[in-house]
Amino acid sequence: MSISVLRGQIEQEARAARAALAALSDERVAQALEAAASLLAERSAAVLQANEDDVAAAEGKLDAGALDRLRLDEARLEAIEGQLEALAALPPLEREISSWTLDNGLHVRERRIPVGVVGANFEARPNVAVDVAGQLLKSRNAALLRTGGAALGTVTALVDEVLRPALERAGLPPGAVGLVRSPDREGARELVSLPQLVPLVILRGSGPSTAALAKLAAENGVRTLAHAEGGGVLYVHAAADPERAAAIVEASLDRLGVCNRLNLLLVDSEQQLPGLLAVLERLGIEVADGPLGHEWANDSDRVATVTVRVVDGIEQAAAIANDDTSGLAAGIVTEDEAAADAFLEAYRGTAAFWHATTRFTDGFALTGAPETGINVDWVPGPRGPVTYRDLWLRQYVVVGDATQRR
């Protein structure tokens, strides 16, 4: 497909999504999300068949972690269905923030309005299509999705068999969820090049490719929410209970191909290592001593790896977590409350844990709403797991009586 034809198709999807915006209401969106949950159950066979075809085509091309993210089964579909039902039941976004009257009589209202058409570029992970589309609809935005070629068959089935029919059942335009229907990577570049149609794009994927898309988006005047890097940090303090530490290490490695898994294990002394290394060995995890910020979940050759390092106390552990990792999440294991408070105060990432695994760095786990991604930017705005509660623009509505002057 030529670039001009691809761009034309993407623009057409974006215009259909923009035309659907006016029809979106909280009540009808909730009905659409409920209908999507029902349709996913009714049409699970079609979705699973499309996914089976995608997985078969990806065998030998994707690593084990990527294949795990691509693969769907009945249990995972049921989890997606449950999240759709939960999202439908959540209260809609409060549109009115506050109001006040100035001394000159002007009445000012501060409120939240939708962004408009929001793009999303994500790896070959089909559940993200439903998570992102659901969050955008819940916030009364329209969605334009683009996935990696390995998952395009599954995502097409989810859009055409579930999301769009659900919108129609609720009396909403099906175009409110658009899809880039090409496996060509140029589709991602075009998606971040349409500031008038798609002013914001959510980026999820590997660091280098996502960074390149974010740079291109900035050059085109498109804003991004990027989820490019992850990797959980666990610091086992000198006052840690060994059994508690071992349990958290194990719980942090239940899945290897996800961003919030244990990536870097820090300990206060070598005496703590034997028990922890025994847990890693039992789980089939290789131990590495660096580089500190390397994210093993994205390393196709060594996905079953954790970096282990001995540190000199809380200050160094927090400094490493802040300076040498993505800032996604870090936790501490210690029976010393003062030590826990010191670490939690010093760490500046998006989520900090005491006696809990960083695997809980997830929108649904922490807030009850599926996420569009986890934003690790060091600037004001939505940070950490981004949900429908974050996908809005601030607007001031000012009402006078024609007597006010500056």
matplotlib code that plots the C-alpha trace (Angstrom):
import matplotlib.pyplot as plt

x = [0.0, 1.4, 1.9, -0.6, -3.3, -2.5, -2.6, -5.9, -7.4, -6.1, -7.6, -10.9, -11.0, -10.0, -12.8, -15.4, -14.2, -14.4, -17.9, -19.0, -17.8, -21.0, -23.1, -21.1, -22.9, -22.1, -25.3, -24.9, -21.2, -22.0, -24.5, -22.0, -19.4, -22.0, -22.9, -19.2, -18.8, -21.8, -20.6, -17.1, -18.7, -21.1, -18.3, -15.4, -14.9, -14.3, -11.9, -10.0, -9.7, -8.3, -5.9, -4.9, -4.1, -2.0, -0.1, 0.6, 2.0, 4.2, 5.7, 9.5, 9.3, 8.5, 10.2, 8.4, 7.4, 6.0, 4.1, 2.6, 1.4, -0.1, -1.9, -5.5, -7.5, -10.9, -9.5, -8.0, -11.2, -13.2, -10.9, -11.4, -15.1, -15.0, -13.0, -15.5, -18.4, -16.5, -15.7, -19.3, -20.4, -17.9, -19.2, -18.6, -16.0, -17.2, -17.3, -17.6, -14.5, -15.3, -16.9, -16.5, -17.5, -14.9, -15.2, -16.3, -19.3, -17.8, -18.9, -16.2, -16.7, -13.7, -14.7, -13.4, -14.0, -13.0, -9.7, -11.4, -10.0, -7.1, -4.8, -3.2, -0.2, 0.6, 2.5, 1.1, -1.0, -4.7, -6.2, -4.7, -7.2, -10.1, -8.5, -7.6, -10.9, -12.9, -11.0, -11.4, -15.1, -15.6, -14.0, -16.2, -13.3, -13.1, -10.3, -8.1, -6.2, -3.0, -1.4, 1.7, 1.2, 1.4, -1.9, -3.8, -6.0, -7.1, -7.5, -9.6, -11.9, -12.2, -13.1, -15.4, -17.0, -17.2, -16.5, -18.2, -21.4, -21.5, -21.6, -24.4, -26.4, -26.2, -27.3, -23.8, -21.8, -19.5, -16.9, -16.2, -13.6, -11.3, -8.6, -5.5, -6.0, -2.5, 0.4, 2.9, 4.9, 4.4, 0.9, 2.3, 4.3, 1.2, -0.9, 1.4, 1.4, -2.2, -2.4, -5.7, -7.5, -5.6, -4.1, -3.0, -1.6, -1.0, 2.3, 3.0, 5.9, 9.7, 11.8, 13.6, 10.6, 8.4, 11.0, 11.3, 7.5, 7.3, 10.0, 8.2, 4.9, 6.5, 7.9, 4.3, 2.7, 1.0, 1.1, 1.8, 1.4, 4.2, 4.6, 8.0, 10.0, 9.3, 10.9, 10.1, 12.7, 12.7, 15.0, 15.5, 16.6, 18.8, 15.8, 13.7, 12.0, 13.6, 10.3, 8.5, 11.2, 11.2, 7.4, 7.5, 10.3, 8.2, 5.0, 6.9, 7.8, 4.5, 4.7, 8.0, 6.8, 5.1, 6.6, 5.8, 7.6, 10.7, 13.6, 16.2, 16.8, 18.8, 19.9, 21.8, 24.3, 25.6, 24.3, 20.8, 21.5, 21.4, 17.7, 16.7, 19.0, 17.4, 14.0, 15.2, 16.8, 13.6, 11.7, 14.3, 15.5, 19.0, 20.9, 22.8, 24.9, 24.0, 23.4, 21.1, 18.3, 18.2, 14.6, 14.7, 11.0, 11.9, 15.1, 14.0, 17.2, 17.2, 13.6, 14.0, 16.6, 16.8, 19.6, 20.9, 23.1, 24.3, 23.9, 25.1, 21.8, 18.6, 20.1, 22.0, 19.0, 16.7, 19.3, 19.6, 15.9, 15.5, 18.5, 19.2, 15.7, 12.6, 10.9, 8.0, 7.9, 10.0, 9.3, 11.0, 10.9, 11.7, 10.3, 11.7, 8.9, 11.3, 13.4, 10.3, 9.2, 12.7, 12.8, 9.2, 10.0, 13.2, 11.8, 10.2, 8.8, 5.2, 4.4, 6.2, 5.5, 6.2, 5.7, 3.9, 5.0, 5.4, 3.1, 0.3, 1.5, -1.6, -4.6, -7.2, -5.4, -5.0, -8.0, -10.6, -10.3, -8.3, -5.4, -4.4, -0.8, 1.6, 3.1, 6.6, 7.2, 8.7, 6.3, 2.9, -0.1, -1.3, 1.5, 1.5, -1.4, -3.6, -7.3, -10.4, -10.2, -7.1, -8.2, -9.6, -8.8, -9.4, -11.7, -12.8, -16.4, -16.9, -20.3, -20.6, -23.3, -21.5, -20.4, -17.0, -13.8, -10.1]
y = [0.0, 3.4, 6.0, 8.3, 5.7, 4.7, 8.3, 8.7, 5.7, 7.0, 10.4, 8.9, 6.9, 10.0, 12.1, 9.4, 9.4, 13.1, 13.1, 10.7, 12.9, 14.9, 11.8, 10.5, 10.8, 9.2, 7.1, 5.7, 5.1, 3.0, 1.1, 0.5, -0.8, -3.2, -4.3, -4.8, -7.1, -9.2, -9.3, -10.4, -13.4, -14.1, -13.8, -15.2, -18.0, -15.5, -13.5, -16.6, -17.9, -14.7, -14.7, -18.3, -17.3, -14.4, -16.5, -19.2, -16.6, -15.1, -18.3, -18.1, -14.4, -13.1, -14.0, -15.9, -12.7, -11.1, -14.3, -14.4, -10.8, -11.6, -14.8, -14.8, -17.6, -18.0, -16.8, -13.7, -12.9, -13.3, -10.9, -8.3, -8.9, -8.3, -5.1, -3.8, -4.4, -2.8, 0.2, 0.6, 0.7, 3.3, 6.9, 9.1, 11.8, 14.9, 17.7, 20.6, 21.2, 24.4, 27.8, 31.3, 34.9, 37.7, 41.1, 42.6, 40.2, 37.8, 34.2, 31.7, 27.9, 25.5, 22.3, 19.3, 18.8, 15.9, 16.0, 14.8, 12.0, 10.3, 8.0, 4.9, 3.0, -0.1, -3.4, -6.7, -7.0, -7.3, -6.5, -3.0, -2.3, -2.8, -1.1, 2.0, 2.2, 1.7, 4.5, 6.9, 6.3, 6.5, 10.0, 10.8, 10.9, 8.9, 6.4, 5.7, 2.5, 1.2, -2.1, -4.0, -6.2, -9.4, -8.6, -6.9, -9.9, -10.1, -6.4, -6.2, -8.9, -7.0, -3.7, -5.2, -8.0, -6.4, -2.6, -1.2, -3.4, -2.5, 1.2, 0.6, -1.3, 1.8, 4.1, 5.5, 5.9, 2.9, 5.2, 6.4, 3.6, 3.8, 1.4, 1.7, -1.4, -1.9, -3.8, -1.4, 0.5, 3.6, 3.6, 4.6, 7.5, 8.8, 8.5, 11.0, 13.4, 14.6, 17.4, 18.8, 15.4, 13.5, 16.1, 13.5, 10.0, 7.4, 5.5, 2.1, -0.1, -0.5, 2.4, 3.2, 2.9, 4.8, 7.5, 7.9, 8.3, 10.8, 12.9, 12.7, 13.7, 16.7, 17.8, 17.6, 19.4, 16.3, 15.7, 12.2, 10.2, 7.7, 4.4, 3.3, 1.9, -0.1, -2.4, -2.8, -2.3, -4.1, -3.1, -5.6, -3.6, -4.9, -5.2, -7.2, -10.4, -13.1, -15.0, -11.8, -10.8, -14.2, -14.1, -10.6, -11.7, -14.7, -12.6, -10.1, -12.7, -14.4, -13.0, -12.0, -10.1, -7.2, -3.9, -4.0, -7.2, -7.4, -6.1, -4.9, -6.5, -4.4, -5.8, -4.4, -7.2, -10.3, -12.3, -11.7, -13.2, -17.0, -17.2, -14.8, -16.4, -19.8, -18.3, -17.0, -20.3, -22.2, -19.9, -20.4, -16.8, -15.9, -13.4, -10.5, -7.7, -4.9, -2.6, -1.4, 0.1, -2.6, -3.8, -7.6, -7.9, -6.4, -8.5, -11.4, -13.3, -13.0, -12.2, -14.6, -12.4, -10.1, -7.7, -8.1, -5.5, -5.0, -1.4, 0.8, 1.5, 3.4, 6.5, 4.6, 2.3, 5.2, 7.1, 4.0, 3.7, 7.4, 7.9, 4.5, 3.1, 4.3, 5.6, 3.2, 1.6, 0.6, -1.1, -1.8, -4.8, -4.0, -4.4, -0.9, 1.6, 4.6, 2.9, 2.3, 5.9, 7.2, 5.1, 6.0, 9.7, 9.5, 7.6, 9.9, 7.3, 6.8, 4.2, 3.3, 0.1, -1.2, -5.0, -5.3, -6.3, -3.7, -5.9, -3.8, -0.8, -1.1, 1.1, -1.6, -3.1, 0.3, 2.4, -0.1, 1.3, -0.3, 1.9, 3.4, 3.0, 4.2, 7.6, 8.1, 11.6, 14.1, 16.9, 18.0, 16.1, 12.5, 10.4, 6.7, 4.6, 6.8, 6.1, 7.8, 10.2, 11.8, 12.1, 15.6, 19.3, 22.1, 24.9, 28.1, 29.3, 33.0, 34.7, 38.4, 41.1, 43.3, 45.9, 44.3, 45.9, 45.2]
z = [0.0, -0.9, 1.8, 0.2, 0.2, 3.8, 4.9, 3.2, 5.0, 8.3, 7.7, 6.8, 10.0, 12.0, 10.4, 11.1, 14.7, 15.0, 13.5, 16.3, 19.1, 19.4, 20.0, 22.9, 26.2, 29.6, 29.6, 26.1, 26.5, 29.6, 27.6, 24.8, 27.3, 28.7, 25.2, 24.4, 27.4, 26.2, 22.6, 23.7, 25.4, 22.5, 19.8, 21.7, 19.2, 16.4, 18.5, 19.6, 16.1, 14.9, 17.8, 17.1, 13.5, 14.7, 17.2, 14.6, 12.1, 14.9, 16.0, 15.5, 14.9, 18.4, 21.6, 24.4, 26.3, 23.2, 22.3, 25.8, 25.4, 22.0, 23.1, 24.2, 25.8, 27.5, 30.9, 29.4, 27.4, 30.6, 32.3, 29.5, 29.7, 33.5, 33.1, 30.5, 32.9, 35.7, 33.6, 32.5, 36.2, 37.3, 37.7, 34.7, 34.8, 36.8, 34.2, 36.6, 38.7, 40.6, 40.1, 41.6, 41.1, 40.7, 42.4, 39.0, 38.8, 36.3, 37.0, 36.3, 35.9, 35.6, 33.8, 32.0, 28.3, 26.0, 24.0, 20.8, 18.7, 20.5, 18.7, 20.3, 18.9, 20.8, 20.5, 19.6, 22.7, 21.8, 25.2, 25.0, 22.1, 24.4, 27.4, 25.5, 23.5, 26.7, 28.6, 25.7, 25.2, 29.0, 28.9, 25.9, 23.5, 20.2, 19.5, 16.5, 17.2, 15.6, 16.7, 15.7, 12.6, 14.6, 16.4, 13.6, 12.9, 16.6, 17.0, 13.8, 15.2, 18.5, 16.7, 14.1, 16.1, 19.5, 19.9, 16.8, 17.1, 20.8, 19.9, 17.4, 20.0, 22.2, 19.4, 18.9, 15.6, 15.2, 13.8, 17.4, 17.4, 14.4, 13.3, 11.1, 9.0, 7.8, 9.3, 7.7, 10.4, 8.3, 9.8, 13.2, 11.6, 9.8, 13.0, 14.8, 11.9, 11.9, 14.5, 13.3, 13.3, 16.1, 18.5, 21.1, 20.6, 23.3, 22.6, 24.0, 23.1, 23.2, 24.2, 20.9, 18.6, 20.9, 21.4, 17.7, 17.3, 20.2, 18.4, 15.1, 16.9, 18.5, 15.1, 13.8, 16.7, 18.1, 21.9, 23.2, 26.3, 26.1, 27.8, 26.5, 29.4, 32.5, 34.9, 38.6, 41.4, 44.7, 47.5, 50.3, 53.3, 56.1, 58.4, 55.9, 56.9, 54.6, 54.0, 53.2, 50.8, 49.1, 48.7, 47.1, 44.7, 43.6, 43.2, 41.1, 38.5, 37.8, 34.3, 32.5, 29.5, 31.3, 32.2, 36.0, 36.7, 38.9, 36.8, 39.4, 42.8, 45.3, 48.6, 51.6, 52.1, 50.4, 53.4, 52.1, 48.7, 49.1, 50.0, 47.2, 44.6, 45.5, 44.7, 41.3, 40.5, 41.3, 39.0, 36.2, 36.4, 35.3, 37.5, 35.9, 37.5, 35.1, 33.4, 36.1, 33.9, 31.2, 30.9, 30.6, 29.6, 26.2, 25.7, 23.5, 24.2, 28.0, 29.1, 32.1, 33.8, 36.8, 37.6, 41.2, 43.0, 46.5, 47.7, 50.6, 52.2, 51.6, 50.0, 47.3, 46.7, 46.1, 44.0, 41.7, 41.4, 40.5, 38.3, 36.6, 35.9, 34.0, 37.2, 36.7, 40.2, 43.1, 46.4, 49.7, 52.0, 55.6, 59.1, 60.0, 59.5, 59.6, 56.8, 54.7, 55.1, 54.2, 51.0, 50.0, 50.5, 48.5, 45.5, 42.8, 40.4, 39.5, 42.2, 45.4, 47.4, 50.9, 51.3, 48.0, 44.5, 41.7, 39.6, 41.1, 39.1, 36.9, 36.5, 37.1, 40.1, 41.8, 40.7, 39.4, 35.8, 33.0, 31.9, 28.6, 29.7, 32.4, 31.9, 33.4, 32.3, 34.8, 33.9, 35.2, 33.9, 34.2, 35.5, 36.4, 35.3, 33.0, 33.1, 31.8, 34.8, 33.2, 29.6, 29.5, 28.9, 31.3, 30.1, 31.8, 31.1, 31.9, 32.1, 32.5, 32.0, 29.5, 32.1, 32.9, 31.5, 32.1]

ax = plt.figure().add_subplot(projection="3d")
ax.plot(x, y, z, "-o")
ax.set_aspect("equal")
plt.show()
